[in-house]
Every structure is written in structure tokens, then in C-alpha cells.
Amino acid sequence: MEHEVITLAHGAGGQAGHALMEEVVLPELGNTILNTLHDGAILPSAGRVAFTTDSYVVQPHFFPGGSIGRLAVCGTVNDLAMTGAVPRWLSLAVILEEGFPMETLRRIVRDIRTAAEEAGVLIVTGDTKVVPRGCGDGIYINTAGVGELIEGVDIAPTNIKAGMDIIVSGTLGDHAATVMAARHNLTLPPEIMSDSAPLCHLTAAMLAAAPSIAVLRDPTRGGVAASLNELADAAGVGILLDEAAIPVHPAVEGVCVILGFDPLTLANEGKLLAFVPPEDTERVLAVMHADPHGRAACVIGHTTAEAPGSVGLRTALGGIRVVDLPLGELVPRIC
């Protein structure tokens, strides 16, 4: 390609934009639908569909275990998976700042391709815009996703009843801790990295084993604290967590101590919460433990008829403290 950086011409719809598509995007993401370069994608869907959209502004753009490109796929795929859908197609819209390095864009597009292949989805339509230097922060990405709902599955907060077990798929706060450490030049053990991953294969296996699962939720911004408070309020149940059962890596605990955060409020990008009838819990855990993204799955609490709309945490000393919704933006630009 003639240009080593993004120019305003790349967003003007002319030769530079055409070259960007032909030389950067299509070689990595091309497929029979995208290659038509139609104004919209015509999708061969059958049955009920789920639809979602999300935008990604994370800084830095690359961090251990992920990048803005990987997040842009995994985040939207996971939102679809949490509805009980099999993700199928994504749109990809990119806002670039004038002067953004072309090689950096290539790296991001490669990460998008890799994540899409892992998830089994196709990028089928998209858009590129370029803003003048100083009017952006390198790159912002929006993806929208369409998935096909699994027959016989009904995922909704209103399905949550008192007495259900709450399962988490693994350690909490890995993504937020990794991004914060990268920003503040903190050194973490090499095994601590962003958990960004597509969870659609895991959720499909869980729902095949137990269609009775009431709700799936990926605790992204606001972490487990935000997700559980929202669900307790929507379902009109209380939630009681067991502090000793909540999995947090010691290094993540250390970051929280240094920076003053609670792991329950930290964002995750490759973890899920599941509300499961107790008679199905062991079957669901067995399926999760067989998947690389669920090997550390465990029960962290249960729903109750007491204190509807609230979340409590039984501490190691036996007391109970309230887990509130986080106040404000704890970690800006985390995804």
C-alpha cells in the first residue's frame, strides 16, 4: 500500500479507501458475503434471531491476552451467547484517526480475524471513517452481531427463582487488572492476562446439558457486582455470595490492593455468570469443566427470597456485607 499511515483520503470513498479494503481488510476477513461489497449483508437466517451492538474504545490498544480488535469480536459474540443464541454474523465499523499507523491497523485486523475464527462467525458488512488528527484517539470500533436462538431455550431475568445456584466460569477481574497494569506500568505474572475470549461454544454446551438455565450474563463493565445487582432487581430476588468461594488470582488481588479496587467490580471479557436450578448444577459444572473457558467454574452463591433486589456477601468472618452497584466509572476505557 502506498501510505504507511491512515490519511483523510482513506475515509473519502475514493482510490485510497478502495485500496484499504482490498489490501488490508478483505485479505484477512473476506468471505462470500463480505466480498460482494454490497451496501448491506443478505443473511440466510432461519428461525428467531438475537441482535446486539457494542462499541470499543479501550486504551492501550494492545495488552497481554488481547487487543481492541479481539475485544470487538469477543464482546459482541458474548452478548449474543448470553441471550441463548449461536452467534453467526458481525458487522464491523472502524473510526480511524488521521496518522494512525497502517501496520498497527493490520495487526488489529488480524486479531479480528483470529477471534472471529475462534467464535465461528463471519464479518459480513462494515464501514470505515477517518477523522482529522487530534479528533480521535487512534481507533474506535463498533461491531453489531446477529445470532440464531437455540430452540427450547428461554434466557430471561424473570426466570430467576429463589434457591438457584449462581455459577461463575473462572477467576474474576483478570481483564481489568491487565489493562490497568499496562496503563500504570505494573508488572504482573505472565499467567495473568486479559481473559478476552468467545464464550459461545461454552454456552451452547451448557444449554444443551441444561436448557433450564434461567440466565446467562457476562460481567463486563461494573463486574460481577453490577451484573448481580441488575439481575436481583429485575428478578425480585435476593442474592447471597460466599466470599471464600469467589475465585480471584492472588496477583489480581494485589493490583486491587495497590489501586484500591474491589475484584467484584472489575470488568471481565471472557467470564460468565449462570443461574441454575440446583438439581442441574453438577451437570452444568461438568460441561463447563470440560471447556477451556470454564475449567475453573464454581458455585459462588445462591438466590434467596429474603432482601429482594439486594446482593449480600458472606465474609470469611461470618458477617454479611452489602455489595452495591459500583459508583461512576471505576476504570475508564476498559473495553
N, C-alpha and C positions, 0 to 999 in steps of 0.2 A: 504494500500500500504506500502511496506517495507521502502521506502525512504520518509523522511519528506521534502526534498528539491530536486530540479532538479539536476541530475548528467549528466556527459557526456554520460553515458550509455543509458539515455533516448532518445538520438538522434542517437544511433548506429544501430537501426533496430533489436535489439535482444529482450530478455525477458523483460527488463525494459521498452522499448518503447511499447511493446505489452500490458504490464500492464497499462501504462499511457493511452493508447487508451481505454482499456476495463474498467478501473476503474474510469477514470476522464472524458473522452470525450464522449464516447458512452452513458453512463447513462443520460447525460444531452442533447446531441444533436442527438442521434441516430434516424434514420428513415429508411424506406425500401431501399432507395438508398444508404445512407452512410453506412448502416450496411453490405453491400456486401463487403466493403473494397477493391473495385476494384481500379485499377490504375487510373481510371477516371470515372466520372459520366455519365451515359447514360440517357439523358433527353427527356421526352415525349413532346417536344415543337411542336407547330403548328403555322404557320404564321411567320411574321417578328419578329426578336428579337433585343434587345439592350444589349450591353455588356460593362462593365466598371470594373475598378480595382482601389484600393486605399490602401495606407499603413498608419499605425497608430503608433505613437511614443510618444504620449502625456505623460507629466510628470507634476504632480504626476499621478499615475495610477488610483487613485480613487479621486473623488471630488464631492461636493454636486450636485446631479442630474445626475451623470453619472460615467463612468469609461472607460478605454481603450477598454474593451470588448463591452460595449454598443455602443461606437463610431464606432467600427469596423463594426458593423451591420448597424447602422443608417446612417452613412456616405455613404456607398456604396448603400444601398437601396435608399437613397435620390438622389444620382446621377442618378440612373435608373429612378426614378419617374420624374425627371426634363426633361427627354427625351420624356415623354409621354408614358412610359411603366409601366406595372404592374410587380413589382419585383417578381421573383419566386424562384431562386436558388442562393446560395452563395458558394464559396469556402472559406476555412479558413486555412491560413498558419501562423504558430507561430514560431518565433525565440526566444528561451529562453536562459538566461544566467545561467551557472552552479552556483548552490547555490540558485536559485530562490525558495522561499517557496512554497511548494506544496499546502498549504491551500490558499495562495493568488491566485494561478492558478485556484483552484476550484471556488473561488469567481468570477474570471473573466469569466470562462466558464459558470457559472450560469447566469451572466449578458448577455452573448452572447445568451444563450437560451431564456431568457426573452424578449430581444429585437427582436429576430427572430420570436417569437410567436406573438408579437405585430404587426410586419410587415407582417406576413403571409408568410414567406419564410422558405425554408429548407436549412440547411448546408449539402451539398451533396458530398463534397470531400475536402481533405486538406492535410497538411504536417506539420511536426514538425522537427525543427533543434535545436541543442544545441551548443552554443559557449562557450569557456573556460571562467572562471571567469575573469572579467576585460575587456572582449572584447565586452560587450554589456551593456545595462542598464536595466537588468531585463527581459523585454519582449518587443518585437516588433510584430505587427500583420499586415498581409496583407489579405484583402478579395477581391475577384472578384465576380461580380454579373451578372446574366443573367435575363432579363425580357422580357415579351411579349408586343409588341407595341399595344396600343389601336387603333382599327380600326377607320379611319376617322380623326385622329389627326395628325397634322404636326407642330412640335415644332422646330423652327429654327430662328436664329437671322435675317436672310434675310426676315422674315415675319413682322418684326417690321416696322411700318409706323409712320409718323408724326401724332400727335393728339391722340395717345394711352395713356390710363391711366396706371400708374405704381402702383401696389398694393404690400404692404408688409404684411406678415401674423401675425406680432406681434412685440414686443419690441426688439430692436437691442442690440447686444453686451453682452447678458447675459452669454453665454458660456465663452467667453474670459475673462470677468470680474471675473467670478467664478474661473477659473483656475489661473488667476493672483493673486487673493486674497488668494487662497490656497498656492501659492508659497511664498507670501510675508507676510503670517500670518495676513492678514487684515480680520476684522470681517464684514460680510455682513448680512443684514436682512435675516431671514430664507426663505423668499419668493423668494430671488434671488438665483438661481441655474442654472446649465447648462441646456440649452433648448434641449439637445440631444434627438431626437425623430424621429421615422419613419414617413415621410410625405406622404407615398404612398396612403393611404386611402383618405387623403385630396385632393391630386392632381387628383385622379380618379374621385372624386365627382365634382371638379371644371371643369374638361374636359367634363364630362357628361352634365353639365349645359351649358358650352360654349366651344364647340370644336374650336371656332375661336381664342382662346387664342394663341398669337403669340409665346411667350417664357415663360418658367419657369426657374428659376435659384435659387440655394441655395447659399447664400452669405457666404461661409466659410472663408478660409484664405484671408485676404485683405478686408473682409467685403463687405458691400454694395458699398463702393467706388470703389473697384476693379471690382466687377461684373458689375456695371453700366458703367464704363469706357470701359470695354471689349465689352459690347453689343452696346454701342453708336458707337464705332469704327467699329465693324463688320457690323452694320446695316446702317451706314452712316447717322445717325440722331443725333440731339442734345437732351439732357435731362435736364429738369429743375425741381429741387426738391423744396418743400416748407418746410423750416426748422421747422415751427410751427406744421406741420403735422407729423413729424417723431417721432415715439414712442420710448422713451428711459426711463427706470426706473430711478428715482432720485438717487438711490444707485449706479447704474452703472455710471451715470454722475459723482458721487462723486469719484469713483475709477479712472475714466478718468482724473479728475482734479488732484488727488494725483499723478498719474503715468504719466501724460502728454500724454494721448491718445485722439483720436477723435472717438466717438462711430461709426461713419460711416466706420471706417477702422477695427473695431473689428470683429473677427470671430464669426459666428453663426453656430449651429449644428442642429437646429430644426426650421428654418425660411425659407421662400421662397419669391422670387420676381416674380410677374406675370405682363406681358404686355398684356393689354386687350383693345379691341375696346370699346370706351366709351358707346356705346349702350348696351354692355353686362356687364358693371361694376357692377351695382346694383345686377344683378342676381348672379354674381360670389361672391360678398361680402356676400350675403345672405347665400350661400352654405358654405362659409368659416366660418361665424359666428356660424354656427350650428356644427362645428367640434371643439373639444377641442384644437387643434393646430392652430386654425385660429380665435379664438373668438375676438382677438384684431386687426384683419385685417383692414387696412385702405389704402386710396389712399395717396401717398406721393409725387406725381409729375406726369409729363406727358412728352411725346416726342414732339420735335419740328423740324421744317425744318431749323431753324437757328442754326448756330455754330455746324455743323455736326461733330460727333466724340468727342464732349466735354460734360462734365457734370457740370451744374451750380446749386447753392443753393441760393434761395431767402431767405435772412436773416430776422430776426424779425424786423430789422430797415428798410427793404425795398430794401436794396442793394443786389447785386448778387456776390457771390464769386465762384471761380472755385474749383471744387472737383477733385483733381488729383488722379492718381494711387498711392497707398502707395509706399514709397521708402524702399527697403530692407525688412528684416524680422522683423516686429514690435514686435511680440510675438512669440518667437521660441517654437517649440514643443507644439502647441496648440491643435493638433489633431493627 
